[in-house]
Amino acid sequence: MNGNRIMMAITCLFVSCTMALVFAPGCLAQEVQETVEHEAGFYYTIQTGDTLWDLSDHFFDSPWLWPELWQENDQIPNPHRIYPGERIRLYQKEGSDTFTLTPPEKESMVEESAAETEIPEDTGEEEVEETVYFLYPAMDQVGFITKDEIIPMATIFDIKDKQRLVDTGDVVYMSYDEENADKLQIGSLFTLYRRIDPSSDKKINRQYGKQYFIVGKVEVTKKEPDYVTGQVVASYWAINSGDFALPYARRSPKIPVVPSTPDIDGTVLLSEEHAKLIGDHTIAFIDKGSDDNILPGQRYSVYHQEQGKKEGKTILYSPVDYASFIVLHTEKYVSTVYLTQTDYALGPGSKFRTPVE
């Protein structure tokens, strides 16, 4: 599916619908939305000697993510028995991208009398300002990378019935420091997250900090003197003992599309899931942040640039764009982005730039 064609088609549809709504007699301005459903993923054929543990380590740089790999492949009844020739899904993304065009509401004019009110000349034309939004419903699940240390409010120390795959409705037990006791009230919601090293390269970790991986949401249901009981109300990834909790704060899924910062040239650091191949409809991190004037709602292009030889000298050919993304969240040095379109898979180290007009 070509992302650029989808964007053009949706934008044209929005403009047409919005203009019709604005100029319809007695019609109030309202939002016009169009949703594009999507599904994407990568597949692998099992080889002799493969295990989910090894495949998780190979493709996601962590063997401990094998439960998620198993969860993505419900055709496998026993995770310890996989067979050569069997085709498995390394990961799959399903969801929808919704673009919203919102014209401003007309201001009503109250006429006191023809003598007291000067009515402007009607030129027959009406200016309509268009605001385009990118709607990403899963904003509450979007993680980030930062050097700033985030202090957790509580920590999961046990899971009821010792379940390996914690899902919505399951019960967890969380410890907390006495100074946070008043903030852990029955009925309060908390975001669950995991703090991990973003890369096996220690230099990158020192430069950019820790990755905060959002795994779910929990509601406090019971409070004891030194721990609380919580019920999982949303599970995005496998929830484990040792995961942390912060007060839940809803993040708006409605992101205004804004102009990109000129002359940006940067690098895609990695995908949120540490996959070696990054396709469309996935989350990734880039090495530019708010300090570089990167803002949510900006779009950038991923490119490659070949080089050759001319008269013994190395020359660079013109860059070729092959993917695009939109910024969802920014920290000082790193931003979280969403790949909206890729002509072919990219990987860590891929270059991106400000889109060419």
Protein Blocks (a to p, Z undefined) as FASTA:
>chain_A
ZZklmmmmmmmmmmmmmmmmmmpghiacddddddddddddddddddehiafklmmmmmno
paklmmmmmmmmmmbmblklccehiacdfbdcddddddddddddddddddfbfklpccdd
dehiacdddddddddfklmmpccddfbdcddfbdcfbdehhiabdcehiacdddddfklm
mmmcghiacdddddddfbfblklmmmnopadddfbdcddfbdcfkbccdddfbdfbdcde
hiacdddddddfbdcdddddehiacddfbdfklpabdcehiacddfbdfknopaehiacd
ddddddddeehiacddddddfbdcddfbdcfkbccdddfbdfbdcdehiacddddZZ
